[in-house]
């Protein structure tokens, strides 16, 4: 191979290396972008049970729907966490208000953090959270109990959508973990709704 051919081969190899490196960087960038883009998609479409957040209720209609409340606690968290009410019936477009309670059963202070989702997943776009305790760290002293409020409403358009008009019950589920990393390892963040903050008029009560 003469010097001219060797130089041409070297240039081709260099270009190929640059292309491979660029593709690798692009794929890495897409992997980092995937999580926020997926979250945005879920918030807009309600996919995977992701609820809508922060919007005031439009006003009650005549049709009602039943909302069930579910509570789970990760095995590493020594808390008794439960809903204060098993279920309630609300009118579509009407703001509902419910409480969960958590009691620290350990002999030392313990911090926990919760994530939530709704089922069936197809109602996520119509279930609106106004305020809640999710994604906020809660530290309870030994034996301390905290009442944690959540306010919500169900969009009347749920009754007009052919895919959801047959839904009569929605389940709102919360799970408490010690850390958000524990929730992530358990796969809970993939189904979790976004943070909307605590209820301003009804702060958590402890005793």
C-alpha positions in Angstrom: 0.0 0.0 0.0 1.5 3.4 -1.0 1.4 6.5 1.1 -1.6 8.0 -0.7 -3.7 4.8 -0.1 -2.5 4.7 3.6 -3.5 8.3 4.1 -7.0 7.7 2.6 -7.5 4.6 4.7 -6.5 6.6 7.8 -9.0 9.4 7.0 -11.8 6.8 6.5 -11.1 5.1 9.7 -11.1 8.5 11.5 -14.4 9.5 10.0 -15.9 6.1 11.0 -14.7 6.5 14.5 -16.2 10.0 14.8 -19.5 8.7 13.5 -19.6 5.8 16.0 -18.7 8.2 18.8 -21.4 10.7 17.8 -24.0 7.9 17.7 -22.9 6.8 21.2 -23.2 10.3 22.6 -26.6 10.8 20.9 -27.9 7.6 22.4 -26.6 8.5 25.8 -28.3 11.9 25.5 -31.6 10.3 24.5 -31.4 7.9 27.5 -31.1 10.9 29.8 -33.9 12.7 28.0 -36.2 9.7 28.0 -37.2 10.0 31.7 -38.4 13.6 31.6 -40.0 13.1 28.1 -41.8 10.0 29.3 -43.0 11.9 32.4 -44.3 14.8 30.2 -46.1 12.3 28.0 -47.7 10.6 31.0 -48.8 14.0 32.5 -50.4 15.1 29.2 -52.1 11.9 28.3 -52.8 10.3 31.7 -50.9 7.2 30.5 -49.9 4.6 33.1 -52.3 6.1 35.6 -50.6 9.4 35.9 -53.0 12.0 37.2 -53.5 15.6 36.4 -52.5 18.1 39.1 -52.9 21.5 40.6 -56.2 22.6 38.9 -59.2 23.8 40.8 -62.4 21.8 40.6 -64.9 23.1 37.9 -68.0 22.5 39.9 -70.2 19.5 40.7 -72.4 17.7 38.3 -75.2 15.2 39.0 -73.2 12.1 38.2 -71.2 10.5 41.0 -68.2 8.2 41.2 -66.8 6.1 44.1 -63.2 6.7 45.1 -61.4 4.0 47.2 -58.3 4.7 49.3 -55.5 2.2 49.6 -52.3 2.3 51.7 -49.1 0.2 51.6 -45.9 0.4 53.6 -42.5 -0.8 52.6 -41.3 -3.6 54.9 -38.3 -1.5 55.9 -40.5 1.3 57.3 -41.8 0.6 60.8 -45.0 2.6 60.4 -48.7 1.8 60.6 -50.0 3.7 57.5 -53.7 3.5 56.5 -56.5 5.6 55.1 -59.0 7.1 57.5 -61.9 6.2 55.2 -62.1 3.1 53.0 -64.0 4.9 50.3 -66.2 7.9 49.5 -68.7 8.9 46.8 -68.2 12.3 45.1 -69.9 14.0 42.3 -67.9 14.6 39.1 -66.3 18.0 39.2 -66.7 18.2 43.0 -63.6 18.6 45.2 -63.2 15.7 47.6 -61.1 15.7 50.8 -59.7 12.7 52.6 -57.1 11.8 55.3 -54.5 9.1 55.6 -52.8 8.5 59.0 -49.3 7.2 59.8 -48.0 6.1 63.2 -44.3 5.5 63.9 -44.1 2.1 65.8 -40.3 2.3 66.2 -38.4 3.5 69.4 -36.5 6.1 67.4 -37.5 8.9 64.9 -38.1 7.6 61.4 -38.4 9.4 58.1 -40.6 8.2 55.3 -41.7 9.4 51.9 -44.7 8.4 49.8 -45.6 7.9 46.1 -49.0 7.3 44.7 -51.0 6.1 41.6 -54.6 5.6 40.6 -56.3 2.6 39.0 -57.6 1.7 36.5 -54.8 3.4 34.7 -57.0 4.7 31.9 -58.7 7.2 34.4 -55.4 9.0 35.1 -56.1 11.9 32.8 -59.4 12.6 34.5 -58.3 12.3 38.2 -57.0 15.7 39.4 -54.9 16.1 42.6 -55.3 19.5 44.2 -53.0 18.9 47.2 -51.4 16.0 48.9 -48.5 14.8 51.1 -46.8 12.7 48.4 -43.1 13.2 47.7 -42.7 15.2 50.9 -40.4 13.6 53.6 -42.3 13.0 56.9 -40.3 12.5 60.1 -42.3 11.0 63.0 -41.0 10.7 66.6 -41.4 7.4 68.4 -45.1 6.6 68.7 -46.1 9.8 66.9 -49.2 9.8 64.7 -49.7 12.2 61.7 -52.9 12.9 59.8 -52.1 13.5 56.1 -54.7 15.2 53.9 -55.3 14.8 50.2 -57.8 16.8 48.0 -58.9 15.8 44.6 -61.6 15.9 42.0 -62.7 13.8 39.0 -63.2 15.5 35.6 -66.8 15.2 34.4 -65.4 14.4 30.9 -64.7 10.9 32.3 -68.4 10.1 31.6 -68.2 11.2 28.0 -65.1 9.2 27.1 -66.1 5.8 25.6 -63.0 4.2 27.2 -63.9 5.4 30.7 -67.7 6.0 30.8 -68.1 2.5 32.3 -65.8 3.2 35.3 -67.7 3.5 38.6 -64.8 3.2 41.1 -61.3 4.7 41.1 -58.7 3.5 43.6 -56.2 6.0 44.9 -53.1 4.2 46.3 -50.2 5.5 48.4 -47.1 3.6 49.4 -44.6 4.9 52.0 -40.9 4.1 51.7 -37.9 5.2 53.8 -36.3 7.0 50.9 -37.2 7.9 47.4 -34.3 5.7 46.3 -36.1 2.7 47.9 -39.2 3.6 45.9 -37.1 3.8 42.7 -35.6 0.4 43.4 -39.0 -1.1 44.0 -40.2 0.3 40.6 -42.8 2.5 42.2 -41.6 5.7 40.5 -42.5 4.3 37.1 -46.2 4.4 38.1 -46.2 7.4 40.4 -48.1 10.6 39.9 -46.3 13.9 40.1 -45.9 16.0 43.2 -48.5 18.7 43.8 -47.7 19.9 47.4 -49.5 19.9 50.7 -53.0 21.2 51.3 -52.6 24.9 52.3 -55.7 25.3 54.3 -55.5 21.9 56.0 -51.9 21.2 57.1 -50.9 17.7 58.4 -51.9 17.3 62.1 -49.7 15.4 64.5 -50.3 14.0 67.9 
